[in-house]
Amino acid sequence: MRPRSHEFERLRGVLSQADEPLTAQEILALLDDEETDSFDNPHRVATVLGRYADRGDVEVVQDSPYRYRLNT
């Protein structure tokens, strides 16, 4: 499944409010209930963010687990 731009916008909203890089699980927990319909697990969050990292919009912090932050 290809990420849709509205999915990234939801994740961008969470990341833009974060003071530090977040894991996919943390991002999923911070999404509003209505927003979790598209994201039923952390793997989907990571997939969408990984695709946008390839474009340069997101930085993936190589940690265990991976953490994500917006590139500014």
All heavy atoms as TSV, in Angstrom:
chain	resi	resn	atom	element	x	y	z
A	1	MET	N	N	0.845	-1.179	0.000
A	1	MET	CA	C	0.000	0.000	0.000
A	1	MET	C	C	0.887	1.237	0.000
A	1	MET	O	O	1.784	1.377	0.808
A	1	MET	CB	C	-0.905	-0.035	1.236
A	1	MET	CG	C	-1.765	1.186	1.378
A	1	MET	SD	S	-2.766	1.188	2.880
A	1	MET	CE	C	-4.101	0.163	2.367
A	2	ARG	N	N	0.636	2.119	-0.916
A	2	ARG	CA	C	1.399	3.361	-1.016
A	2	ARG	C	C	0.876	4.375	-0.006
A	2	ARG	O	O	-0.325	4.490	0.196
A	2	ARG	CB	C	1.268	3.929	-2.416
A	2	ARG	CG	C	1.885	3.037	-3.464
A	2	ARG	CD	C	1.848	3.725	-4.757
A	2	ARG	NE	N	2.559	4.988	-4.576
A	2	ARG	CZ	C	3.192	5.623	-5.518
A	2	ARG	NH1	N	3.196	5.168	-6.723
A	2	ARG	NH2	N	3.813	6.757	-5.283
A	3	PRO	N	N	1.791	5.124	0.621
A	3	PRO	CA	C	1.331	6.142	1.564
A	3	PRO	C	C	0.605	7.263	0.833
A	3	PRO	O	O	0.975	7.645	-0.266
A	3	PRO	CB	C	2.607	6.644	2.221
A	3	PRO	CG	C	3.696	6.286	1.301
A	3	PRO	CD	C	3.239	5.084	0.523
A	4	ARG	N	N	-0.431	7.734	1.442
A	4	ARG	CA	C	-1.182	8.864	0.897
A	4	ARG	C	C	-0.749	10.115	1.659
A	4	ARG	O	O	-0.387	10.047	2.825
A	4	ARG	CB	C	-2.675	8.600	1.039
A	4	ARG	CG	C	-3.126	7.388	0.214
A	4	ARG	CD	C	-4.582	7.082	0.438
A	4	ARG	NE	N	-4.814	6.608	1.781
A	4	ARG	CZ	C	-5.068	5.339	2.092
A	4	ARG	NH1	N	-5.122	4.431	1.168
A	4	ARG	NH2	N	-5.277	4.988	3.338
A	5	SER	N	N	-0.805	11.247	0.993
A	5	SER	CA	C	-0.305	12.477	1.602
A	5	SER	C	C	-1.059	12.832	2.879
A	5	SER	O	O	-0.460	13.372	3.806
A	5	SER	CB	C	-0.344	13.631	0.614
A	5	SER	OG	O	-1.666	13.903	0.213
A	6	HIS	N	N	-2.361	12.511	2.958
A	6	HIS	CA	C	-3.088	12.842	4.187
A	6	HIS	C	C	-2.589	11.994	5.358
A	6	HIS	O	O	-2.631	12.435	6.495
A	6	HIS	CB	C	-4.602	12.701	3.996
A	6	HIS	CG	C	-5.088	11.305	3.894
A	6	HIS	ND1	N	-5.107	10.615	2.691
A	6	HIS	CD2	C	-5.563	10.457	4.828
A	6	HIS	CE1	C	-5.589	9.398	2.909
A	6	HIS	NE2	N	-5.860	9.283	4.194
A	7	GLU	N	N	-2.071	10.810	5.087
A	7	GLU	CA	C	-1.491	9.997	6.161
A	7	GLU	C	C	-0.244	10.693	6.709
A	7	GLU	O	O	-0.064	10.785	7.922
A	7	GLU	CB	C	-1.113	8.606	5.652
A	7	GLU	CG	C	-2.292	7.723	5.348
A	7	GLU	CD	C	-1.878	6.391	4.792
A	7	GLU	OE1	O	-0.922	6.329	4.007
A	7	GLU	OE2	O	-2.518	5.394	5.157
A	8	PHE	N	N	0.590	11.168	5.809
A	8	PHE	CA	C	1.798	11.848	6.258
A	8	PHE	C	C	1.462	13.119	7.017
A	8	PHE	O	O	2.122	13.445	8.015
A	8	PHE	CB	C	2.724	12.158	5.086
A	8	PHE	CG	C	3.972	12.871	5.510
A	8	PHE	CD1	C	4.874	12.270	6.379
A	8	PHE	CD2	C	4.248	14.153	5.064
A	8	PHE	CE1	C	6.025	12.931	6.786
A	8	PHE	CE2	C	5.387	14.818	5.463
A	8	PHE	CZ	C	6.285	14.206	6.325
A	9	GLU	N	N	0.449	13.830	6.587
A	9	GLU	CA	C	0.066	15.064	7.285
A	9	GLU	C	C	-0.330	14.772	8.726
A	9	GLU	O	O	-0.016	15.551	9.629
A	9	GLU	CB	C	-1.048	15.782	6.539
A	9	GLU	CG	C	-0.607	16.370	5.210
A	9	GLU	CD	C	0.602	17.286	5.331
A	9	GLU	OE1	O	0.659	18.117	6.259
A	9	GLU	OE2	O	1.501	17.159	4.489
A	10	ARG	N	N	-0.996	13.671	8.953
A	10	ARG	CA	C	-1.363	13.284	10.328
A	10	ARG	C	C	-0.113	13.019	11.162
A	10	ARG	O	O	-0.011	13.446	12.308
A	10	ARG	CB	C	-2.248	12.051	10.313
A	10	ARG	CG	C	-3.607	12.298	9.727
A	10	ARG	CD	C	-4.358	11.007	9.608
A	10	ARG	NE	N	-5.712	11.243	9.147
A	10	ARG	CZ	C	-6.532	10.284	8.807
A	10	ARG	NH1	N	-6.157	9.029	8.871
A	10	ARG	NH2	N	-7.753	10.574	8.407
A	11	LEU	N	N	0.829	12.290	10.565
A	11	LEU	CA	C	2.064	11.981	11.277
A	11	LEU	C	C	2.915	13.230	11.462
A	11	LEU	O	O	3.535	13.416	12.514
A	11	LEU	CB	C	2.849	10.915	10.519
A	11	LEU	CG	C	2.127	9.579	10.332
A	11	LEU	CD1	C	2.972	8.635	9.497
A	11	LEU	CD2	C	1.737	8.964	11.656
A	12	ARG	N	N	2.929	14.092	10.467
A	12	ARG	CA	C	3.666	15.347	10.571
A	12	ARG	C	C	3.141	16.176	11.738
A	12	ARG	O	O	3.903	16.810	12.459
A	12	ARG	CB	C	3.562	16.157	9.281
A	12	ARG	CG	C	4.360	17.452	9.339
A	12	ARG	CD	C	3.976	18.452	8.279
A	12	ARG	NE	N	3.983	17.951	6.935
A	12	ARG	CZ	C	4.932	18.214	6.043
A	12	ARG	NH1	N	5.966	18.953	6.378
A	12	ARG	NH2	N	4.845	17.750	4.824
A	13	GLY	N	N	1.829	16.181	11.933
A	13	GLY	CA	C	1.251	16.921	13.045
A	13	GLY	C	C	1.771	16.456	14.389
A	13	GLY	O	O	2.088	17.270	15.265
A	14	VAL	N	N	1.885	15.155	14.556
A	14	VAL	CA	C	2.414	14.606	15.809
A	14	VAL	C	C	3.888	14.953	15.954
A	14	VAL	O	O	4.333	15.419	17.007
A	14	VAL	CB	C	2.202	13.070	15.867
A	14	VAL	CG1	C	2.934	12.465	17.055
A	14	VAL	CG2	C	0.718	12.738	15.940
A	15	LEU	N	N	4.651	14.735	14.896
A	15	LEU	CA	C	6.095	14.997	14.968
A	15	LEU	C	C	6.406	16.474	15.161
A	15	LEU	O	O	7.397	16.815	15.823
A	15	LEU	CB	C	6.787	14.475	13.706
A	15	LEU	CG	C	6.866	12.955	13.592
A	15	LEU	CD1	C	7.408	12.557	12.227
A	15	LEU	CD2	C	7.725	12.378	14.705
A	16	SER	N	N	5.598	17.343	14.603
A	16	SER	CA	C	5.863	18.775	14.735
A	16	SER	C	C	5.690	19.265	16.173
A	16	SER	O	O	6.264	20.285	16.551
A	16	SER	CB	C	4.973	19.576	13.789
A	16	SER	OG	O	3.623	19.508	14.195
A	17	GLN	N	N	4.928	18.550	16.960
A	17	GLN	CA	C	4.706	18.937	18.347
A	17	GLN	C	C	5.676	18.272	19.315
A	17	GLN	O	O	5.706	18.599	20.493
A	17	GLN	CB	C	3.275	18.612	18.751
A	17	GLN	CG	C	2.260	19.415	17.987
A	17	GLN	CD	C	0.839	19.057	18.356
A	17	GLN	OE1	O	0.578	18.359	19.333
A	17	GLN	NE2	N	-0.109	19.515	17.566
A	18	ALA	N	N	6.476	17.341	18.808
A	18	ALA	CA	C	7.396	16.589	19.664
A	18	ALA	C	C	8.679	17.373	19.924
A	18	ALA	O	O	9.192	18.050	19.038
A	18	ALA	CB	C	7.732	15.255	19.008
A	19	ASP	N	N	9.178	17.246	21.141
A	19	ASP	CA	C	10.432	17.897	21.510
A	19	ASP	C	C	11.646	17.032	21.190
A	19	ASP	O	O	12.777	17.519	21.220
A	19	ASP	CB	C	10.445	18.215	23.009
A	19	ASP	CG	C	9.416	19.258	23.384
A	19	ASP	OD1	O	9.092	20.104	22.526
A	19	ASP	OD2	O	8.930	19.222	24.522
A	20	GLU	N	N	11.411	15.759	20.926
A	20	GLU	CA	C	12.489	14.821	20.641
A	20	GLU	C	C	12.000	13.800	19.624
A	20	GLU	O	O	10.789	13.681	19.397
A	20	GLU	CB	C	12.932	14.126	21.926
A	20	GLU	CG	C	11.817	13.338	22.599
A	20	GLU	CD	C	12.211	12.811	23.972
A	20	GLU	OE1	O	13.231	13.254	24.519
A	20	GLU	OE2	O	11.492	11.956	24.478
A	21	PRO	N	N	12.904	13.067	19.003
A	21	PRO	CA	C	12.472	12.031	18.055
A	21	PRO	C	C	11.595	10.990	18.750
A	21	PRO	O	O	11.798	10.678	19.929
A	21	PRO	CB	C	13.792	11.407	17.593
A	21	PRO	CG	C	14.834	12.427	17.876
A	21	PRO	CD	C	14.360	13.170	19.080
A	22	LEU	N	N	10.616	10.474	18.013
A	22	LEU	CA	C	9.659	9.518	18.557
A	22	LEU	C	C	9.730	8.191	17.813
A	22	LEU	O	O	10.021	8.158	16.622
A	22	LEU	CB	C	8.233	10.065	18.433
A	22	LEU	CG	C	7.913	11.364	19.144
A	22	LEU	CD1	C	6.517	11.838	18.774
A	22	LEU	CD2	C	8.041	11.196	20.649
A	23	THR	N	N	9.410	7.108	18.517
A	23	THR	CA	C	9.289	5.810	17.874
A	23	THR	C	C	7.940	5.721	17.177
A	23	THR	O	O	7.026	6.504	17.467
A	23	THR	CB	C	9.396	4.664	18.890
A	23	THR	OG1	O	8.260	4.711	19.764
A	23	THR	CG2	C	10.686	4.745	19.700
A	24	ALA	N	N	7.804	4.761	16.288
A	24	ALA	CA	C	6.526	4.555	15.609
A	24	ALA	C	C	5.425	4.241	16.622
A	24	ALA	O	O	4.295	4.703	16.485
A	24	ALA	CB	C	6.652	3.435	14.579
A	25	GLN	N	N	5.747	3.483	17.655
A	25	GLN	CA	C	4.767	3.150	18.692
A	25	GLN	C	C	4.323	4.404	19.435
A	25	GLN	O	O	3.126	4.582	19.709
A	25	GLN	CB	C	5.358	2.136	19.678
A	25	GLN	CG	C	4.395	1.703	20.760
A	25	GLN	CD	C	3.233	0.899	20.222
A	25	GLN	OE1	O	3.428	0.001	19.403
A	25	GLN	NE2	N	2.033	1.195	20.650
A	26	GLU	N	N	5.253	5.283	19.759
A	26	GLU	CA	C	4.906	6.528	20.449
A	26	GLU	C	C	4.041	7.419	19.565
A	26	GLU	O	O	3.087	8.034	20.045
A	26	GLU	CB	C	6.178	7.270	20.858
A	26	GLU	CG	C	6.969	6.565	21.935
A	26	GLU	CD	C	8.358	7.122	22.144
A	26	GLU	OE1	O	8.937	7.705	21.192
A	26	GLU	OE2	O	8.878	6.974	23.271
A	27	ILE	N	N	4.368	7.482	18.286
A	27	ILE	CA	C	3.577	8.290	17.356
A	27	ILE	C	C	2.157	7.740	17.267
A	27	ILE	O	O	1.185	8.491	17.342
A	27	ILE	CB	C	4.239	8.324	15.966
A	27	ILE	CG1	C	5.584	9.063	16.047
A	27	ILE	CG2	C	3.326	8.974	14.941
A	27	ILE	CD1	C	6.474	8.856	14.844
A	28	LEU	N	N	2.032	6.434	17.143
A	28	LEU	CA	C	0.720	5.794	17.071
A	28	LEU	C	C	-0.100	6.103	18.315
A	28	LEU	O	O	-1.289	6.421	18.221
A	28	LEU	CB	C	0.877	4.285	16.892
A	28	LEU	CG	C	-0.392	3.481	16.716
A	28	LEU	CD1	C	-1.139	3.887	15.449
A	28	LEU	CD2	C	-0.081	1.996	16.690
A	29	ALA	N	N	0.524	6.081	19.473
A	29	ALA	CA	C	-0.177	6.367	20.724
A	29	ALA	C	C	-0.655	7.816	20.794
A	29	ALA	O	O	-1.660	8.102	21.452
A	29	ALA	CB	C	0.731	6.055	21.916
A	30	LEU	N	N	0.038	8.727	20.126
A	30	LEU	CA	C	-0.318	10.146	20.167
A	30	LEU	C	C	-1.351	10.552	19.122
A	30	LEU	O	O	-1.901	11.654	19.198
A	30	LEU	CB	C	0.934	11.012	20.008
A	30	LEU	CG	C	1.920	10.946	21.180
A	30	LEU	CD1	C	3.218	11.644	20.825
A	30	LEU	CD2	C	1.299	11.546	22.436
A	31	LEU	N	N	-1.612	9.697	18.153
A	31	LEU	CA	C	-2.633	10.010	17.148
A	31	LEU	C	C	-4.011	10.038	17.792
A	31	LEU	O	O	-4.295	9.256	18.697
A	31	LEU	CB	C	-2.619	8.970	16.025
A	31	LEU	CG	C	-1.452	9.024	15.058
A	31	LEU	CD1	C	-1.477	7.799	14.167
A	31	LEU	CD2	C	-1.501	10.287	14.220
A	32	ASP	N	N	-4.869	10.919	17.318
A	32	ASP	CA	C	-6.249	10.949	17.784
A	32	ASP	C	C	-6.935	9.648	17.394
A	32	ASP	O	O	-6.565	9.006	16.414
A	32	ASP	CB	C	-7.011	12.116	17.149
A	32	ASP	CG	C	-6.504	13.464	17.625
A	32	ASP	OD1	O	-5.944	13.526	18.742
A	32	ASP	OD2	O	-6.655	14.438	16.880
A	33	ASP	N	N	-7.965	9.277	18.123
A	33	ASP	CA	C	-8.679	8.039	17.849
A	33	ASP	C	C	-9.144	7.938	16.403
A	33	ASP	O	O	-9.048	6.884	15.785
A	33	ASP	CB	C	-9.878	7.894	18.784
A	33	ASP	CG	C	-9.465	7.596	20.214
A	33	ASP	OD1	O	-8.344	7.090	20.415
A	33	ASP	OD2	O	-10.262	7.881	21.126
A	34	GLU	N	N	-9.661	9.021	15.854
A	34	GLU	CA	C	-10.155	8.986	14.475
A	34	GLU	C	C	-9.020	8.795	13.477
A	34	GLU	O	O	-9.211	8.314	12.383
A	34	GLU	CB	C	-10.935	10.247	14.143
A	34	GLU	CG	C	-10.050	11.465	14.042
A	34	GLU	CD	C	-10.667	12.705	14.630
A	34	GLU	OE1	O	-11.479	12.576	15.547
A	34	GLU	OE2	O	-10.331	13.790	14.166
A	35	GLU	N	N	-7.802	9.178	13.852
A	35	GLU	CA	C	-6.659	9.069	12.958
A	35	GLU	C	C	-6.052	7.679	12.942
A	35	GLU	O	O	-5.290	7.345	12.059
A	35	GLU	CB	C	-5.591	10.086	13.343
A	35	GLU	CG	C	-6.050	11.507	13.147
A	35	GLU	CD	C	-5.042	12.522	13.643
A	35	GLU	OE1	O	-4.284	12.211	14.582
A	35	GLU	OE2	O	-5.022	13.620	13.097
A	36	THR	N	N	-6.379	6.854	13.914
A	36	THR	CA	C	-5.778	5.531	13.963
A	36	THR	C	C	-6.441	4.566	12.990
A	36	THR	O	O	-5.973	3.448	12.831
A	36	THR	CB	C	-5.831	4.947	15.392
A	36	THR	OG1	O	-7.191	4.898	15.831
A	36	THR	CG2	C	-4.994	5.757	16.352
A	37	ASP	N	N	-7.504	4.977	12.309
A	37	ASP	CA	C	-8.129	4.114	11.310
A	37	ASP	C	C	-7.136	3.737	10.210
A	37	ASP	O	O	-7.107	2.594	9.760
A	37	ASP	CB	C	-9.354	4.788	10.685
A	37	ASP	CG	C	-10.506	4.918	11.668
A	37	ASP	OD1	O	-10.488	4.198	12.689
A	37	ASP	OD2	O	-11.395	5.735	11.410
A	38	SER	N	N	-6.334	4.669	9.762
A	38	SER	CA	C	-5.336	4.402	8.725
A	38	SER	C	C	-4.109	3.694	9.292
A	38	SER	O	O	-3.384	3.029	8.577
A	38	SER	CB	C	-4.871	5.704	8.081
A	38	SER	OG	O	-5.929	6.321	7.410
A	39	PHE	N	N	-3.881	3.874	10.561
A	39	PHE	CA	C	-2.683	3.336	11.205
A	39	PHE	C	C	-3.091	2.345	12.283
A	39	PHE	O	O	-3.273	2.712	13.435
A	39	PHE	CB	C	-1.857	4.470	11.808
A	39	PHE	CG	C	-1.421	5.490	10.804
A	39	PHE	CD1	C	-2.074	6.705	10.711
A	39	PHE	CD2	C	-0.393	5.222	9.936
A	39	PHE	CE1	C	-1.683	7.651	9.776
A	39	PHE	CE2	C	0.012	6.156	8.991
A	39	PHE	CZ	C	-0.639	7.374	8.920
A	40	ASP	N	N	-3.214	1.099	11.892
A	40	ASP	CA	C	-3.646	0.093	12.861
A	40	ASP	C	C	-2.482	-0.552	13.601
A	40	ASP	O	O	-2.696	-1.320	14.532
A	40	ASP	CB	C	-4.516	-0.966	12.201
A	40	ASP	CG	C	-3.846	-1.610	10.997
A	40	ASP	OD1	O	-2.774	-1.142	10.589
A	40	ASP	OD2	O	-4.407	-2.580	10.478
A	41	ASN	N	N	-1.244	-0.216	13.202
A	41	ASN	CA	C	-0.080	-0.753	13.905
A	41	ASN	C	C	1.143	0.132	13.650
A	41	ASN	O	O	1.162	0.921	12.699
A	41	ASN	CB	C	0.184	-2.207	13.484
A	41	ASN	CG	C	0.460	-2.335	12.006
A	41	ASN	OD1	O	1.404	-1.751	11.502
A	41	ASN	ND2	N	-0.365	-3.103	11.313
A	42	PRO	N	N	2.179	0.003	14.482
A	42	PRO	CA	C	3.367	0.837	14.324
A	42	PRO	C	C	4.101	0.589	13.006
A	42	PRO	O	O	4.769	1.485	12.495
A	42	PRO	CB	C	4.257	0.456	15.506
A	42	PRO	CG	C	3.391	-0.263	16.454
A	42	PRO	CD	C	2.230	-0.804	15.694
A	43	HIS	N	N	3.971	-0.604	12.460
A	43	HIS	CA	C	4.639	-0.904	11.197
A	43	HIS	C	C	4.151	0.020	10.089
A	43	HIS	O	O	4.936	0.488	9.265
A	43	HIS	CB	C	4.424	-2.368	10.819
A	43	HIS	CG	C	5.123	-2.753	9.559
A	43	HIS	ND1	N	4.503	-2.759	8.346
A	43	HIS	CD2	C	6.401	-3.119	9.344
A	43	HIS	CE1	C	5.363	-3.119	7.419
A	43	HIS	NE2	N	6.528	-3.349	7.999
A	44	ARG	N	N	2.849	0.298	10.050
A	44	ARG	CA	C	2.301	1.202	9.029
A	44	ARG	C	C	2.865	2.613	9.212
A	44	ARG	O	O	3.202	3.297	8.255
A	44	ARG	CB	C	0.767	1.203	9.080
A	44	ARG	CG	C	0.132	2.100	8.056
A	44	ARG	CD	C	0.369	1.613	6.658
A	44	ARG	NE	N	-0.163	2.580	5.694
A	44	ARG	CZ	C	0.328	2.766	4.497
A	44	ARG	NH1	N	1.322	2.033	4.075
A	44	ARG	NH2	N	-0.191	3.658	3.702
A	45	VAL	N	N	2.958	3.066	10.461
A	45	VAL	CA	C	3.540	4.377	10.757
A	45	VAL	C	C	4.974	4.424	10.232
A	45	VAL	O	O	5.375	5.364	9.544
A	45	VAL	CB	C	3.503	4.677	12.273
A	45	VAL	CG1	C	4.292	5.935	12.606
A	45	VAL	CG2	C	2.065	4.789	12.767
A	46	ALA	N	N	5.757	3.388	10.533
A	46	ALA	CA	C	7.153	3.327	10.107
A	46	ALA	C	C	7.270	3.287	8.587
A	46	ALA	O	O	8.173	3.900	8.006
A	46	ALA	CB	C	7.839	2.115	10.728
A	47	THR	N	N	6.364	2.575	7.931
A	47	THR	CA	C	6.388	2.485	6.470
A	47	THR	C	C	6.175	3.847	5.834
A	47	THR	O	O	6.910	4.259	4.929
A	47	THR	CB	C	5.328	1.487	5.973
A	47	THR	OG1	O	5.633	0.196	6.510
A	47	THR	CG2	C	5.279	1.426	4.464
A	48	VAL	N	N	5.166	4.559	6.300
A	48	VAL	CA	C	4.875	5.886	5.748
A	48	VAL	C	C	6.049	6.828	6.013
A	48	VAL	O	O	6.518	7.521	5.104
A	48	VAL	CB	C	3.563	6.459	6.335
A	48	VAL	CG1	C	3.377	7.911	5.934
A	48	VAL	CG2	C	2.376	5.611	5.897
A	49	LEU	N	N	6.557	6.838	7.223
A	49	LEU	CA	C	7.660	7.746	7.548
A	49	LEU	C	C	8.932	7.373	6.788
A	49	LEU	O	O	9.687	8.255	6.381
A	49	LEU	CB	C	7.911	7.756	9.054
A	49	LEU	CG	C	6.798	8.406	9.871
A	49	LEU	CD1	C	7.082	8.260	11.361
A	49	LEU	CD2	C	6.602	9.861	9.495
A	50	GLY	N	N	9.151	6.087	6.576
A	50	GLY	CA	C	10.318	5.654	5.815
A	50	GLY	C	C	10.277	6.143	4.380
A	50	GLY	O	O	11.296	6.564	3.820
A	51	ARG	N	N	9.109	6.111	3.786
A	51	ARG	CA	C	8.981	6.604	2.404
A	51	ARG	C	C	9.238	8.106	2.333
A	51	ARG	O	O	9.859	8.596	1.394
A	51	ARG	CB	C	7.608	6.265	1.860
A	51	ARG	CG	C	7.405	4.768	1.775
A	51	ARG	CD	C	6.969	4.310	0.425
A	51	ARG	NE	N	6.991	2.861	0.364
A	51	ARG	CZ	C	5.921	2.108	0.220
A	51	ARG	NH1	N	4.742	2.668	0.116
A	51	ARG	NH2	N	6.036	0.808	0.152
A	52	TYR	N	N	8.770	8.828	3.322
A	52	TYR	CA	C	9.014	10.269	3.330
A	52	TYR	C	C	10.450	10.589	3.730
A	52	TYR	O	O	10.967	11.649	3.382
A	52	TYR	CB	C	7.984	10.993	4.198
A	52	TYR	CG	C	6.690	11.191	3.442
A	52	TYR	CD1	C	5.704	10.214	3.430
A	52	TYR	CD2	C	6.480	12.336	2.692
A	52	TYR	CE1	C	4.530	10.374	2.703
A	52	TYR	CE2	C	5.315	12.515	1.961
A	52	TYR	CZ	C	4.341	11.532	1.970
A	52	TYR	OH	O	3.198	11.705	1.234
A	53	ALA	N	N	11.096	9.692	4.433
A	53	ALA	CA	C	12.521	9.873	4.735
A	53	ALA	C	C	13.335	9.779	3.451
A	53	ALA	O	O	14.314	10.516	3.275
A	53	ALA	CB	C	12.977	8.823	5.740
A	54	ASP	N	N	12.920	8.891	2.546
A	54	ASP	CA	C	13.602	8.780	1.253
A	54	ASP	C	C	13.527	10.086	0.472
A	54	ASP	O	O	14.404	10.388	-0.329
A	54	ASP	CB	C	12.987	7.657	0.413
A	54	ASP	CG	C	13.292	6.273	0.963
A	54	ASP	OD1	O	14.244	6.134	1.776
A	54	ASP	OD2	O	12.587	5.326	0.578
A	55	ARG	N	N	12.490	10.854	0.704
A	55	ARG	CA	C	12.308	12.144	0.024
A	55	ARG	C	C	13.000	13.291	0.751
A	55	ARG	O	O	13.029	14.414	0.264
A	55	ARG	CB	C	10.817	12.474	-0.086
A	55	ARG	CG	C	10.034	11.454	-0.875
A	55	ARG	CD	C	8.580	11.802	-0.861
A	55	ARG	NE	N	7.803	10.745	-1.482
A	55	ARG	CZ	C	6.512	10.757	-1.621
A	55	ARG	NH1	N	5.805	11.781	-1.174
A	55	ARG	NH2	N	5.885	9.757	-2.188
A	56	GLY	N	N	13.463	13.033	1.980
A	56	GLY	CA	C	14.158	14.058	2.743
A	56	GLY	C	C	13.295	14.835	3.714
A	56	GLY	O	O	13.768	15.752	4.367
A	57	ASP	N	N	12.025	14.463	3.841
A	57	ASP	CA	C	11.114	15.187	4.740
A	57	ASP	C	C	11.240	14.750	6.195
A	57	ASP	O	O	10.864	15.493	7.104
A	57	ASP	CB	C	9.659	14.991	4.301
A	57	ASP	CG	C	9.389	15.573	2.925
A	57	ASP	OD1	O	9.970	16.632	2.614
A	57	ASP	OD2	O	8.608	14.970	2.173
A	58	VAL	N	N	11.726	13.533	6.401
A	58	VAL	CA	C	11.807	12.944	7.734
A	58	VAL	C	C	13.218	12.413	7.936
A	58	VAL	O	O	13.824	11.863	7.015
A	58	VAL	CB	C	10.789	11.785	7.883
A	58	VAL	CG1	C	10.959	11.056	9.210
A	58	VAL	CG2	C	9.369	12.305	7.742
A	59	GLU	N	N	13.723	12.561	9.159
A	59	GLU	CA	C	15.004	11.958	9.515
A	59	GLU	C	C	14.728	10.712	10.344
A	59	GLU	O	O	13.931	10.742	11.279
A	59	GLU	CB	C	15.853	12.923	10.325
A	59	GLU	CG	C	17.180	12.333	10.744
A	59	GLU	CD	C	17.979	13.260	11.622
A	59	GLU	OE1	O	17.604	14.427	11.783
A	59	GLU	OE2	O	19.002	12.790	12.163
A	60	VAL	N	N	15.387	9.614	9.989
A	60	VAL	CA	C	15.282	8.378	10.754
A	60	VAL	C	C	16.526	8.275	11.618
A	60	VAL	O	O	17.650	8.229	11.106
A	60	VAL	CB	C	15.172	7.146	9.831
A	60	VAL	CG1	C	15.081	5.874	10.666
A	60	VAL	CG2	C	13.982	7.269	8.896
A	61	VAL	N	N	16.334	8.253	12.927
A	61	VAL	CA	C	17.440	8.114	13.862
A	61	VAL	C	C	17.685	6.623	14.034
A	61	VAL	O	O	16.810	5.892	14.511
A	61	VAL	CB	C	17.108	8.779	15.214
A	61	VAL	CG1	C	18.253	8.599	16.194
A	61	VAL	CG2	C	16.786	10.256	15.012
A	62	GLN	N	N	18.849	6.179	13.607
A	62	GLN	CA	C	19.194	4.756	13.633
A	62	GLN	C	C	19.464	4.328	15.070
A	62	GLN	O	O	20.585	4.354	15.548
A	62	GLN	CB	C	20.422	4.494	12.753
A	62	GLN	CG	C	20.249	4.911	11.322
A	62	GLN	CD	C	19.269	4.026	10.571
A	62	GLN	OE1	O	19.208	2.832	10.772
A	62	GLN	NE2	N	18.495	4.634	9.697
A	63	ASP	N	N	18.445	3.937	15.743
A	63	ASP	CA	C	18.502	3.509	17.129
A	63	ASP	C	C	17.674	2.239	17.211
A	63	ASP	O	O	17.128	1.777	16.211
A	63	ASP	CB	C	17.929	4.616	18.028
A	63	ASP	CG	C	18.391	4.533	19.469
A	63	ASP	OD1	O	19.105	3.578	19.829
A	63	ASP	OD2	O	18.039	5.434	20.246
A	64	SER	N	N	17.561	1.666	18.341
A	64	SER	CA	C	16.701	0.499	18.499
A	64	SER	C	C	15.703	0.794	19.602
A	64	SER	O	O	16.083	0.843	20.779
A	64	SER	CB	C	17.524	-0.731	18.861
A	64	SER	OG	O	16.699	-1.859	18.966
A	65	PRO	N	N	14.459	1.026	19.278
A	65	PRO	CA	C	13.884	1.049	17.938
A	65	PRO	C	C	14.203	2.369	17.220
A	65	PRO	O	O	14.612	3.345	17.850
A	65	PRO	CB	C	12.385	0.930	18.193
A	65	PRO	CG	C	12.178	1.564	19.520
A	65	PRO	CD	C	13.447	1.266	20.308
A	66	TYR	N	N	13.978	2.366	15.917
A	66	TYR	CA	C	14.173	3.592	15.149
A	66	TYR	C	C	13.295	4.699	15.719
A	66	TYR	O	O	12.211	4.459	16.228
A	66	TYR	CB	C	13.779	3.401	13.681
A	66	TYR	CG	C	14.713	2.549	12.865
A	66	TYR	CD1	C	14.327	2.098	11.624
A	66	TYR	CD2	C	15.976	2.206	13.313
A	66	TYR	CE1	C	15.167	1.322	10.838
A	66	TYR	CE2	C	16.823	1.430	12.542
A	66	TYR	CZ	C	16.424	0.994	11.313
A	66	TYR	OH	O	17.256	0.235	10.549
A	67	ARG	N	N	13.789	5.911	15.593
A	67	ARG	CA	C	13.039	7.101	16.002
A	67	ARG	C	C	12.966	8.030	14.810
A	67	ARG	O	O	13.820	8.008	13.934
A	67	ARG	CB	C	13.718	7.776	17.202
A	67	ARG	CG	C	13.727	6.873	18.413
A	67	ARG	CD	C	14.353	7.544	19.622
A	67	ARG	NE	N	14.304	6.649	20.754
A	67	ARG	CZ	C	13.241	6.484	21.544
A	67	ARG	NH1	N	12.158	7.178	21.325
A	67	ARG	NH2	N	13.270	5.639	22.552
A	68	TYR	N	N	11.940	8.855	14.820
A	68	TYR	CA	C	11.668	9.727	13.672
A	68	TYR	C	C	11.495	11.159	14.116
A	68	TYR	O	O	10.946	11.430	15.185
A	68	TYR	CB	C	10.373	9.269	12.964
A	68	TYR	CG	C	10.434	7.819	12.560
A	68	TYR	CD1	C	10.006	6.826	13.426
A	68	TYR	CD2	C	10.930	7.446	11.316
A	68	TYR	CE1	C	10.075	5.480	13.074
A	68	TYR	CE2	C	10.994	6.118	10.952
A	68	TYR	CZ	C	10.570	5.136	11.832
A	68	TYR	OH	O	10.647	3.814	11.461
A	69	ARG	N	N	11.989	12.083	13.265
A	69	ARG	CA	C	11.758	13.516	13.490
A	69	ARG	C	C	11.678	14.183	12.123
A	69	ARG	O	O	12.211	13.686	11.124
A	69	ARG	CB	C	12.831	14.130	14.365
A	69	ARG	CG	C	14.175	14.233	13.727
A	69	ARG	CD	C	15.152	14.988	14.643
A	69	ARG	NE	N	16.486	14.452	14.451
A	69	ARG	CZ	C	17.333	14.200	15.419
A	69	ARG	NH1	N	17.018	14.449	16.673
A	69	ARG	NH2	N	18.513	13.705	15.158
A	70	LEU	N	N	11.033	15.325	12.101
A	70	LEU	CA	C	10.909	16.086	10.853
A	70	LEU	C	C	12.232	16.764	10.544
A	70	LEU	O	O	12.909	17.250	11.445
A	70	LEU	CB	C	9.815	17.147	10.967
A	70	LEU	CG	C	8.392	16.652	11.086
A	70	LEU	CD1	C	7.453	17.839	11.293
A	70	LEU	CD2	C	7.989	15.850	9.858
A	71	ASN	N	N	12.569	16.793	9.278
A	71	ASN	CA	C	13.706	17.620	8.838
A	71	ASN	C	C	13.186	19.039	8.682
A	71	ASN	O	O	12.120	19.261	8.127
A	71	ASN	CB	C	14.250	17.128	7.499
A	71	ASN	CG	C	15.227	15.998	7.668
A	71	ASN	OD1	O	15.889	15.878	8.692
A	71	ASN	ND2	N	15.316	15.159	6.660
A	72	THR	N	N	13.929	19.983	9.186
A	72	THR	CA	C	13.486	21.366	9.078
A	72	THR	C	C	14.292	22.119	8.073
A	72	THR	O	O	15.267	21.705	7.588
A	72	THR	CB	C	13.607	22.071	10.439
A	72	THR	OG1	O	14.925	21.911	10.940
A	72	THR	CG2	C	12.618	21.509	11.402
